[in-house]
Amino acid sequence: MTTGNGQSQQPISNLEYDFVTVLHNKAEAVKAYDTYIQDAQQANSQPCVELFQKLRQSDMEQAQEIRHHLQQVLQHGKM
């Protein structure tokens, strides 16, 4: 929905919403990996610990990239 001057009446754009949603999902995944790492440590499975740590690090890096894109979209309306 737009106003007569072409501006959206929505609180955030679809693109902003998409990035916020993806960032939230990544943050939840990073948080969950802490539990998975503990479970692998309790199971005495170092290869699983290392894999979960690697996956956690990857998600953290992706979250940083998503955050950067979100900042750009918030400032400029697009990338």
C-alpha positions in Angstrom: 0.0 0.0 0.0 1.4 3.4 -1.0 0.4 7.0 -0.3 -0.1 9.5 -3.0 3.6 10.5 -2.9 4.7 6.9 -3.5 5.8 6.1 0.0 4.8 2.9 1.7 2.3 2.9 4.6 3.8 -0.4 5.8 5.9 -0.1 9.0 8.8 -1.9 7.2 9.4 -2.9 3.6 9.3 -6.6 2.5 13.0 -6.5 2.0 13.6 -5.2 5.5 11.3 -7.8 7.0 13.1 -10.5 5.0 16.5 -9.5 6.4 15.2 -9.2 9.9 13.6 -12.6 9.7 16.7 -14.3 8.3 18.9 -12.6 10.9 16.6 -13.8 13.7 16.7 -17.3 12.3 20.5 -17.2 12.2 20.7 -15.9 15.8 18.4 -18.7 17.0 20.6 -21.2 15.2 23.8 -19.8 16.7 22.2 -20.1 20.2 21.1 -23.7 19.5 24.6 -24.7 18.5 25.7 -24.0 22.1 23.4 -26.8 23.3 24.5 -29.1 20.5 28.1 -28.6 21.3 27.4 -29.4 25.0 25.6 -32.5 24.0 28.5 -33.7 21.8 30.9 -32.9 24.6 28.8 -35.0 27.0 28.8 -37.8 24.4 32.6 -37.6 24.3 32.4 -37.0 20.5 35.1 -34.6 19.5 34.4 -34.8 15.8 30.8 -33.8 16.5 31.9 -31.0 18.7 34.2 -29.7 16.0 31.5 -29.9 13.3 29.0 -28.0 15.5 31.6 -25.4 16.2 32.3 -25.1 12.5 28.6 -24.7 11.7 28.2 -22.2 14.5 31.1 -20.1 13.2 29.6 -20.2 9.7 26.2 -19.1 10.9 27.9 -16.3 12.9 29.7 -15.1 9.8 26.5 -15.2 7.7 24.6 -13.3 10.4 27.3 -10.5 10.2 26.8 -10.4 6.4 23.1 -10.3 6.8 23.3 -7.5 9.4 25.5 -5.5 7.0 22.9 -5.9 4.2 20.1 -5.0 6.6 21.9 -1.8 7.7 22.3 -0.8 4.0 18.6 -1.5 3.3 17.5 0.5 6.3 19.7 3.4 5.3 19.1 3.4 1.5 15.9 1.3 1.0 18.0 -1.2 -1.1 21.5 -2.5 -1.6 
